Amino acid sequence: MKVSVRYFASIREALGPGEQVEIAPGATLGALRDALIARGGRHAEVLARGRALRAALNQVMASDESLPVGEGAEVAFFPPVTGG
């Protein structure tokens, strides 16, 4: 199933504004993040598990192991502190 992934602040600078990603049904935010890290390169560097990172699922703050990400969902990744 496809989900929309958006990046903000320094993550956006490294990876661009976002992308459409194919994930397995029932995948969590953590599984999506791991799949993006597995791509290697900049994705692995910027989204690495050791880095502080916040996520939102359909514009609601969520943890990596939250409810499954549904078809057509919007997932956002951003640093813990962003400027406005």
C-alpha positions as CSV (number, residue, x, y, z in Angstrom):
1,M,0.0,0.0,0.0
2,K,1.1,3.6,-0.6
3,V,1.7,6.3,1.9
4,S,2.8,9.9,1.6
5,V,6.0,10.7,3.5
6,R,6.9,14.3,4.2
7,Y,10.1,15.7,5.6
8,F,10.6,18.9,7.5
9,A,13.5,21.2,8.6
10,S,17.0,19.6,8.4
11,I,15.5,16.3,7.2
12,R,13.8,18.1,4.3
13,E,17.1,19.8,3.4
14,A,18.8,16.3,3.2
15,L,16.0,14.3,1.6
16,G,13.7,16.8,-0.2
17,P,10.1,17.6,0.6
18,G,8.8,14.1,0.5
19,E,7.9,11.0,-1.4
20,Q,5.4,8.2,-2.0
21,V,6.4,5.0,-0.3
22,E,5.1,1.5,-0.8
23,I,4.8,-0.4,2.6
24,A,3.3,-3.7,3.7
25,P,-0.2,-3.7,5.1
26,G,-0.2,-3.3,8.9
27,A,3.3,-1.7,9.0
28,T,3.9,0.7,11.9
29,L,5.8,4.0,11.8
30,G,8.8,2.1,13.1
31,A,8.7,-0.4,10.2
32,L,8.3,2.5,7.7
33,R,11.3,4.3,9.2
34,D,13.4,1.0,9.1
35,A,12.4,0.5,5.4
36,L,13.6,4.0,4.6
37,I,16.8,3.5,6.5
38,A,17.4,0.2,4.6
39,R,17.6,2.3,1.4
40,G,21.1,3.4,2.6
41,G,22.8,6.6,1.7
42,R,21.2,9.8,2.9
43,H,18.1,8.0,4.2
44,A,20.2,5.8,6.4
45,E,22.2,8.8,7.7
46,V,19.3,11.2,8.4
47,L,16.7,8.7,9.7
48,A,19.2,6.5,11.7
49,R,17.8,5.0,14.9
50,G,20.4,6.8,17.0
51,R,19.2,10.2,15.9
52,A,16.5,12.2,17.7
53,L,13.5,12.3,15.4
54,R,9.7,13.0,15.8
55,A,7.0,11.6,13.7
56,A,3.3,12.4,13.0
57,L,0.7,10.2,11.4
58,N,-2.1,12.1,9.6
59,Q,-1.0,15.3,11.4
60,V,-1.1,13.7,14.9
61,M,2.1,13.2,16.9
62,A,2.9,9.4,17.1
63,S,5.5,7.0,18.3
64,D,7.4,4.6,16.2
65,E,5.4,1.6,17.4
66,S,2.0,3.3,17.2
67,L,-1.0,2.0,15.4
68,P,-0.5,0.6,11.9
69,V,-0.1,3.1,9.1
70,G,-3.1,2.9,6.7
71,E,-3.4,3.1,3.0
72,G,-3.1,6.7,1.8
73,A,-1.8,7.9,5.2
74,E,0.4,11.0,5.5
75,V,3.6,10.4,7.6
76,A,5.8,13.3,8.6
77,F,9.3,13.1,10.0
78,F,11.0,16.2,11.6
79,P,13.7,17.0,14.2
80,P,12.5,17.4,17.8
81,V,12.9,21.2,17.6
82,T,12.0,23.2,14.6
83,G,11.9,27.0,14.0
84,G,9.0,28.8,12.7
